[in-house]
Amino acid sequence: MKFIYKAKKGPEEIVEGVIEAVNQENAVTKIREMGLFPVTVRMATDSANKVQVSTVKKDKPLAVSKKNATKGRVSKKHIYLFTKKLKVLIKSQEP
């Protein structure tokens, strides 16, 4: 089966391509073995098999809202969500 993937190569480069694998888990493993970090992996359809491998570089940094940038404060809601996600990350023992 063929799978279409998007993967990160370094901090700013995104690689897209098609890979042959037995299942999605095997495709993810193969992509990681290529030194890439998979972002999306999905099964290819007949029309999607014609996708060519391409590399996309991000040119613009993330936009920051002027409204929040000038405020200088972080809302309680954002602090709560951040700490909640941090707790999950710490519990999962990710490096």
Residue pairs with C-beta under 8 A, 6 or more apart in sequence:
1 20
1 21
1 22
1 23
1 43
1 44
2 18
2 19
2 20
2 21
2 43
2 44
2 49
3 18
3 19
3 20
3 21
3 24
3 27
3 41
3 42
3 43
3 44
4 16
4 17
4 18
4 41
4 42
4 43
4 44
4 48
4 51
5 16
5 17
5 18
5 19
5 27
5 31
5 38
5 39
5 40
5 41
5 42
6 14
6 15
6 16
6 38
6 39
6 40
7 14
7 15
7 16
7 17
7 31
7 34
7 36
7 37
7 38
7 39
8 14
8 15
8 36
8 37
8 39
9 15
9 35
9 36
9 37
9 55
12 57
12 58
13 55
13 56
13 57
14 39
14 55
14 56
14 57
14 58
15 36
15 53
15 54
15 55
15 56
16 51
16 53
16 54
16 55
16 56
17 51
17 53
17 54
18 44
18 48
18 49
18 51
18 53
19 27
19 30
19 31
21 27
21 30
24 41
24 42
24 43
27 41
28 38
28 41
31 38
31 41
32 38
44 51
